[in-house]
Amino acid sequence: MKIEPRVSELVEEKIADRPDLFLVDVKMHLDGKLIVLIDGDKGVAIEDCAAISRYVGYMLEENNYIEHAYNLEVSSPGIDTPLKQLRQYRKNIGRIISIKTIDGKTAEGTLIEASEFEVRIKGKEKGRKIEAETVLIPFEQITETRVLISFK
């Protein structure tokens, strides 16, 4: 039995009264590490992570969902974690992102808009000199999106 769908349900139960929080990803690794990533429209407090961890851990143990030793980690996605959910894209409007597409190209620019079908950035295609061009990229073409951090 894959545990990720059950853990996702447990997290959704716990945050049902918190519309500002949302589940990003659940992943069980072969080494027994169970990673739960949550995010929030205005960030995530450590207390939120702790409460979700306690609830999910208790429910997993109480119902014996995982029969082997595991290590549960609940956190917000790190800055180097690719964007996965539409709410993450919307939360990062105005920031500079890098998008890799299925044809191997990379586009960088300021995220202007994100709909359920596509993202719009203002920027340039990697290696091209054209600046400040608006580019629409359909989600089905995106393999990875990362927020770029500027230390200027």
Buried (B, 14 or more C-beta within 10 A) or exposed (E): EEBBEBBBBBBEEBBEEEEEBBBBBBEBEEEEEBBBBBBBEEEBEEEBBEBBBEBBBEBBEEEEBBEEEBEBBBBBBEEEBBBBBBBBBBBBBEEBBBBBBEEEBEBBBBBBBBEEEBBBBBBBBEEEEEEEEEBEBEBEBBEEBBBEEEEE
